[in-house]
Amino acid sequence: VLNNDKPTSILPFLHIIENLKATPRTGWLNFNIENPESIASHMYRMSIISMLCTTPSINRD
């Protein structure tokens, strides 16, 4: 986490999450699903869905 008191590089984090583009979802692999989606694809879709949800009672955290 970046903060003003202790600046750190965000590059190590970006390198880690870059791997998620090529990492298939484990659940899909466990069920022998052909062409499983990547973790990054799933995260992207879930983030879009959460931004589109306007119901105040939904906890987005």
MODELLER restraints for C-alpha pairs under 7 A, 6 or more apart:
rsr = mdl.restraints
at = mdl.atoms
rsr.add(forms.Gaussian(group=physical.xy_distance, feature=features.Distance(at['CA:2:A'], at['CA:8:A']), mean=6.03, stdev=0.5))
rsr.add(forms.Gaussian(group=physical.xy_distance, feature=features.Distance(at['CA:20:A'], at['CA:38:A']), mean=6.62, stdev=0.5))
rsr.add(forms.Gaussian(group=physical.xy_distance, feature=features.Distance(at['CA:20:A'], at['CA:39:A']), mean=5.37, stdev=0.5))
rsr.add(forms.Gaussian(group=physical.xy_distance, feature=features.Distance(at['CA:20:A'], at['CA:40:A']), mean=5.07, stdev=0.5))
rsr.add(forms.Gaussian(group=physical.xy_distance, feature=features.Distance(at['CA:21:A'], at['CA:38:A']), mean=5.74, stdev=0.5))
rsr.add(forms.Gaussian(group=physical.xy_distance, feature=features.Distance(at['CA:21:A'], at['CA:39:A']), mean=6.50, stdev=0.5))
rsr.add(forms.Gaussian(group=physical.xy_distance, feature=features.Distance(at['CA:21:A'], at['CA:40:A']), mean=4.94, stdev=0.5))
rsr.add(forms.Gaussian(group=physical.xy_distance, feature=features.Distance(at['CA:22:A'], at['CA:38:A']), mean=6.08, stdev=0.5))
rsr.add(forms.Gaussian(group=physical.xy_distance, feature=features.Distance(at['CA:23:A'], at['CA:38:A']), mean=5.29, stdev=0.5))
rsr.add(forms.Gaussian(group=physical.xy_distance, feature=features.Distance(at['CA:23:A'], at['CA:39:A']), mean=5.98, stdev=0.5))
rsr.add(forms.Gaussian(group=physical.xy_distance, feature=features.Distance(at['CA:24:A'], at['CA:36:A']), mean=5.80, stdev=0.5))
rsr.add(forms.Gaussian(group=physical.xy_distance, feature=features.Distance(at['CA:24:A'], at['CA:37:A']), mean=5.71, stdev=0.5))
rsr.add(forms.Gaussian(group=physical.xy_distance, feature=features.Distance(at['CA:24:A'], at['CA:38:A']), mean=4.18, stdev=0.5))
rsr.add(forms.Gaussian(group=physical.xy_distance, feature=features.Distance(at['CA:24:A'], at['CA:39:A']), mean=5.87, stdev=0.5))
rsr.add(forms.Gaussian(group=physical.xy_distance, feature=features.Distance(at['CA:25:A'], at['CA:36:A']), mean=6.59, stdev=0.5))
rsr.add(forms.Gaussian(group=physical.xy_distance, feature=features.Distance(at['CA:25:A'], at['CA:37:A']), mean=6.28, stdev=0.5))
rsr.add(forms.Gaussian(group=physical.xy_distance, feature=features.Distance(at['CA:25:A'], at['CA:38:A']), mean=5.56, stdev=0.5))
rsr.add(forms.Gaussian(group=physical.xy_distance, feature=features.Distance(at['CA:25:A'], at['CA:39:A']), mean=5.37, stdev=0.5))
rsr.add(forms.Gaussian(group=physical.xy_distance, feature=features.Distance(at['CA:28:A'], at['CA:36:A']), mean=5.71, stdev=0.5))
rsr.add(forms.Gaussian(group=physical.xy_distance, feature=features.Distance(at['CA:29:A'], at['CA:36:A']), mean=6.92, stdev=0.5))
rsr.add(forms.Gaussian(group=physical.xy_distance, feature=features.Distance(at['CA:50:A'], at['CA:60:A']), mean=6.62, stdev=0.5))
